[in-house]
Each structure stands twice: as structure tokens, then as C-alpha cells.
Amino acid sequence: MHDESIREQTLDEVAEEAGGYVRYTPGVPLVVEADYRAMSRYCIERGITSDELTDEEYSLFLYDEPIVYA
């Protein structure tokens, strides 16, 4: 995603595309490596925080290739 495209969207719209919350930093690519919404639902269902996920559980939510918005 280019700077121009991001500026035309609200932060909520960009977050929706990225699957969670984002911090906009011009000139720095945004890299999304996991499906954070699914991870959040998983944690809520189990009554844990994302910090309490095991490496195996965390790996369930990783994308095969990270999504990069440049």
C-alpha cells in the first residue's frame, strides 16, 4: 500500500485491511505477520492474554508470508 492510498483511508480502514490495529509511520513499511483478530478471539475464548500463548499456539496464527504495506 502506498503513502497516497493510506492517506485516503481512515486509520480504522487500514486496520481493517491489516486484521487489527496499526500505527501509521510514513516511510516505514507496515508488516503484518499474523492474524491478530483470530488470535484475540482465541485468547478471549480461553481467558488468556496474547503474552501467555505458547510458541505452538502463536504459530497457528502466522501467515505463510507476512503482508507488507509499503
C-alpha positions, 0 to 999 in steps of 0.5 A, a space after each residue: 500500500 502506498 503513502 497516497 492510498 493510506 492517506 485516503 483511508 481512515 486509520 480504522 480502514 487500514 486496520 481493517 485491511 491489516 486484521 487489527 490495529 496499526 500505527 501509521 509511520 510514513 516511510 516505514 513499511 507496515 508488516 503484518 505477520 499474523 492474524 491478530 483478530 483470530 488470535 484475540 478471539 482465541 485468547 478471549 475464548 480461553 481467558 488468556 492474554 496474547 503474552 501467555 500463548 505458547 510458541 505452538 499456539 502463536 504459530 497457528 496464527 502466522 501467515 505463510 508470508 507476512 503482508 507488507 504495506 509499503 
